[in-house]
């Protein structure tokens, strides 16, 4: 069995082979997994740069194209672009004087084969399965050489005439297989009686006779029953299927062409590696590493089915368009979601997964968490976010509700596609959306009632209910006109998605019960649900609406368009005119501000005198607070000013200070806030009375900055509980004795207004003080590390610069600021979602979420251990690299401080350890092995660590109940 630390090096080799034409690597690094403090860490043991050949100035000839790690793990062979083969002794990376160049090989090549041409780069290196002193060397031109390392002699020559791509040995060692650029593969016999072979035993172009693409890699595995199992990537007919990413599996009459949606990087089989005692390879599984996912195929079962992945499921199987986090999920709701997911995949058995990782040392999560992701293809995926890795639980699709173009395309494809090659779609990654209108834009879920609302790109708002039984029913549809018959507006965007007219079969899980269609069918920009009142609110770029899904009737529709808001009528697919108009308006705004500044001094009208007085007062305020930046007010006719940014429900005081009741709040892109008083009947009279809405307050922010979030606070300044939490004794009842307040967060400032008079209480001008704009806002609860009984609510905000600010509520005092996301990472900032426990998620790539925590108590971090065999004592560890939550590692500079922190203690333990001389010991007693870390560095660092600990201890003693450290 090959030790794991060497497998890391072998994996680098396979990666290098697949990128030999695009990403050559000049340096080679050896990594090792070691144990420290009962955890596994990644250590860079050594690195090496291949020197150039004397007399040759070009560095390209020494670029490594292929690597071969011998089974003995003591020798590494490097093939280069210049056709040379070099040998390194491991683990010291000592270059041996055994280098093999093309000059020496050409001496054994027949004259008629030379033709004055170079052999080309080394394409493949394969160790002989029976004799480890012999290796097979394949050159790009087609020549294959069996080279004896001890005698430095060519045992066999195989004069191939087609450009070579890869080589693989047959288990007996009497034959090998080569794959080529013409889409074919050849079987060659290795015989001592015939040292120079001109022709192979057999040659096959499986998908010929027309020109085919290259077979990039081939594997040949023997089985106890039937013929050999042949697996190769590529080889598709160039004209018909040259754009497909395929891997062919062939054995006797069984033939499957695995069709993937992303490029094949590498693949291997899990089989018996003991070639001396076991007669057959007998592969059990095929592991395929794709550009976007990892796929495992079961080779033991009939039909070679896909093995479901317990982890590493591609988040971006379809492009992620939105996300929604739910903390502290009730056990009953959790079990129902799990059950729905298991019924979707009844054959899902993770026990057949052939890859075994390490041990998860992290304690079980105290509460269950869900992360919902909306996708471009109209699906919503439920992920278990309780631990470090995201585990897929359930997949919800909304495409079956509508009539889309994909239904017609599927029928044409099925009728016209031939049976050859025998394609089979494999993998979850599918970047192609059948209809962009299906994209999910907003999600709202009630974890107590099992009701879900999803809203899409074409103005569709779908109300769903969690059901444990299969259903077959029609979906009721209601249309809400948000323009309210306004004249002069013509929608130029996409059409609505037509719903299916007949009954639709729905599997157990979330099933649609009602469809609300916004008109015009613009993308939904905000949605919220109050399951206890049976109400949903939704907003687009044209206005917002309120719908009673119990009585299935529209309660309210309000248009928020400005007369000059023509961009809102163009839709998301028409942006050429939008860009021109936006630039034009920007220049007009700049010109207008300059002109108004020049004219302000010469105006003498009575109204202007009042404006002068206000300007003088503003200048006095500016003198008092010189740190504030001047903010230009936005014009009322700015483009897309009517976009509804946020919606919320609250039981609060709006009409007067003695009677509280249901309310709905809406905030727009122009800084307008609308507050409606709702007349919601009691539970017994839901079916008898209608919900009524009356406009109670309308607030216009001074600078017309877009309203990002609205939240109502009770008499103690705490956020109001969620629906059903109070009635089911899951949360304390809000304080209805004191005065309520509403917290309105715009892109520029936070402001608290007292209710019901809507008088300003306090505010914080973030843009004026920090020079940034608010992008994401949430109210989070931070529990004390010292006591679970004490907690504080805080306002958490993410800005366009990628930093996070925490403010007290309702005083809005700045508490702490952290750098979280790079300001250049616009998509990461836009995808960020906060949890109520002080954590958050954001996309660091289209396929990866990074999790961070603002709370010192609630931390989700990877704690793992990987048991490895270590036959060699690899000295010279340079730095320890801790495994991170996002799969990255710390750099050497960052890890140097971690290594130095416990340096003296480790030295003492290492010197006194009784297993120091053990070959499995990784103790390093050398003080300076790399030349980068000296005794003075250690002493200076330890002094700085002590000072930092003292400072942190003082801060913790002064304010031990405040939020702690940002954990990334």
Secondary structure, 3 states (H helix, E strand, C coil): CCCHHHHHHHHHHHHHHHCCCCCCECEEEEEEEEEECCEEEEEEEEEEECCCCCCCCCCHHHCEEEEEECCCCCEEEEEECCCCEEEEECCCCEECCCCECHHHHHCCCCHHHHCCCCCCCEEEEEECCCCCCEEEEEECCCEEEEEECCCCEEEEEEECCCCEEEEEECCCCCEEEEEECCCCEEEEECCCCCCEECCCCEEECCCCCCCECCEEEEEEECCCCCCCEEEEEECCEHHHHCCCEEEEEEECCEEEEEEECCCEEEEEEECCCCCCCCCCCCCCEEEEEECCCEEEEECCCCCCCEECCCCCCCCCCCCEEEEEEECCCCHHHHHHHHHHHHHHCCCCCHHHCCCCCCEECCCCCCCCCEEEEEECCCEEEEEECCCCCCEEEEEEECHHHECCHHHHHHHHHHHHCCCCCCEEECCCCCCCCCCHHHCEEEEEEECCCCEEEEEECCCEEEEEEEECCCEEECCEEEEEECCCCCCCCCCCCCCCCCECCCCEEECCEEEEEEEEEEECCCCCCEEEEECCCCEEEEECCCEEEEEECCCCEEEEEEECCCCCCHHHHCCCCCCHHHHHHHHHHHHHHHHHHHHHHHHCCCCCCHHHHHHHHHHHHHHHHHHHCCCCCCCCCCCCCCCCCCCEEEEEEEEECCCCCCCCEEEEEEEECCCEEEEEEEECCCHHHCCCCCCEEEEEEEEECCCCCCEEEEEEECCCCCECCCCCCCCCCCCCCCCCCCCCEEEEEECCEEEEEECCCCEEEEEEEHHHHHCCCEEEEEEEEEECCCCCCCEEEEEEEEECCCEEEEEECCCCCEEEEEECCCCCCHHHHHCCEECCCCEEEEEEECCEEEEEECCCCCCCCCCEECCCCCCCCCCCCCCEEEECCCCCECCHHHHHHHHHHCHHHHHHHHHHCCCCCCCCCCCCCCCCCCCCCCHHHHHHHHHHHHHHHHHHHHHHHHCCCCCCCCEC
